[in-house]
Amino acid sequence: MTETHTTLNPEQQRTLALAAVFQAATLVQAAAYGKDTDPEALETSIYSLFQLEVPSVAAVFGDIEGLETGLRRLHDTLHNAPGRDREISRYVIALLHLERKLEKRTQLLDKIGSEIDRAQERLAHFDLLHANILAQLASLYSETISTLKPRIMVNGDPYKLQDTDNANRIRALLLAGIRAAMLWYQLGGSRLHLLTRRGALSKTARQLIDQIEERAEPTPPETANSADKN
């Protein structure tokens, strides 16, 4: 994953963190139904779990490009656009709610921190999305977040939900969603923000999407020198 550094104002930081929650929820839904997922989005969400001491919010995710999926989903949801999905919104609300419960459980937080450190050591031998890494993250989710009530009930294709590797991917993504929710609260976000600052969040998400699109535009070829060369 290529890392760059983007300077974000406080509103953009909060929006990016919330977009990361939406992205994790979107990827969970896709995996549960066996739909294709953006590899960069998947890698960005899992990558964020290992970024505990970084210089900026953007650095938690590599940069804003990796959260385009979440930014678009956030924007569509707040705008009540056709892309809005109630099931994904339910996952987001559940993740935000569970993070508040987790925040009060010091022992669980300590366990998550130590197990993430162990998983990070294994990255010297396995790729970020290797089945062994996702299995370890999934096990961590089951031993910590799944003990909190109410548990997140994931809907989907029964065959996909019973597939071990896919179930591990889903649990690892839910853990990434909790990490993003934690960042959202640390940056001053709250569930009340989703009601009182919908317009500002939607506008900021659109601005960040525009930045991503501008960066993706091909650089125009250099204008040829019109001067005659003799």
C-alpha positions, -999 to 999 in steps of 0.1 A, spaced: 0 0 0 13 34 -10 13 60 18 10 97 11 1 125 35 -29 147 31 -36 176 54 -71 176 67 -91 201 88 -111 188 118 -143 184 99 -126 164 72 -109 142 98 -142 133 114 -158 127 80 -130 104 70 -133 84 102 -170 81 98 -165 71 61 -142 43 73 -171 29 95 -194 30 64 -167 14 43 -163 -15 67 -201 -20 68 -203 -19 30 -176 -45 27 -192 -67 53 -225 -67 34 -207 -74 1 -188 -103 16 -219 -117 32 -237 -119 -1 -207 -130 -21 -205 -98 -41 -173 -84 -56 -154 -59 -34 -129 -32 -42 -95 -48 -33 -81 -14 -24 -110 -7 -1 -106 -40 16 -69 -36 21 -74 0 35 -99 -12 61 -77 -40 73 -45 -19 71 -61 7 95 -62 -19 123 -24 -19 125 -19 19 125 -19 28 161 8 54 162 6 75 130 12 112 123 -23 120 109 -58 106 104 -52 101 67 -21 80 75 -44 56 95 -58 46 61 -27 52 39 -45 83 24 -80 93 14 -81 74 -19 -85 41 0 -117 53 16 -135 63 -16 -160 35 -12 -169 46 23 -170 83 14 -195 76 -14 -216 54 8 -216 81 36 -226 108 11 -254 87 -5 -268 78 30 -268 114 43 -283 126 10 -310 99 9 -297 91 -25 -306 59 -45 -273 44 -32 -286 46 4 -288 11 20 -307 6 53 -289 -26 61 -255 -9 59 -269 19 80 -279 -6 106 -244 -20 107 -230 14 111 -253 23 140 -244 -11 157 -207 -5 153 -209 30 168 -230 16 197 -207 -13 204 -176 9 204 -191 30 232 -196 -2 252 -160 -14 244 -146 20 255 -157 12 291 -141 -23 290 -104 -18 298 -95 -55 298 -110 -60 264 -92 -29 250 -59 -43 264 -65 -77 249 -73 -61 215 -41 -40 217 -19 -70 226 -34 -93 200 -30 -66 173 6 -64 182 9 -102 178 -8 -101 144 15 -73 133 45 -95 140 31 -121 116 30 -95 88 67 -101 85 57 -136 71 23 -131 56 6 -105 33 -19 -81 49 -49 -100 35 -35 -135 39 -60 -160 53 -39 -165 84 -39 -128 93 -77 -125 87 -83 -156 108 -63 -141 137 -82 -109 134 -115 -127 132 -107 -148 163 -98 -115 181 -132 -101 172 -150 -132 184 -132 -132 217 -138 -95 224 -164 -76 205 -187 -106 201 -190 -108 239 -207 -74 240 -245 -71 236 -263 -68 214 -242 -87 189 -242 -76 153 -263 -100 132 -250 -101 97 -275 -110 69 -264 -127 37 -261 -159 16 -260 -188 41 -234 -206 20 -211 -175 21 -217 -170 58 -207 -206 65 -175 -204 44 -147 -202 70 -124 -178 50 -154 -155 42 -166 -155 77 -131 -146 89 -131 -117 64 -164 -104 77 -153 -105 113 -120 -88 105 -139 -61 87 -163 -56 117 -132 -52 139 -120 -25 114 -153 -9 117 -150 -7 155 -115 8 151 -129 35 128 -158 42 152 -132 46 180 -114 72 158 -146 90 150 -154 95 187 -118 104 195 -121 132 169 -152 146 186 -178 128 166 -210 115 182 -242 98 171 -259 132 176 -237 145 148 -254 122 124 -286 141 130 -274 177 136 -246 179 111 -258 157 83 -255 186 58 -219 194 68 -208 158 68 -224 152 34 -208 183 20 -174 174 34 -177 138 20 -184 153 -14 -154 176 -12 -131 146 -3 -146 126 -32 -139 155 -55 -103 155 -43 -99 118 -51 -114 123 -86 -92 152 -93 -61 132 -84 -73 103 -106 -76 126 -137 -48 118 -162 -21 145 -165 -25 162 -199 4 158 -222 29 186 -224 21 212 -250 45 210 -278 67 240 -284 52 259 -312 84 278 -320 100 268 -353 131 248 -349 157 252 -375 
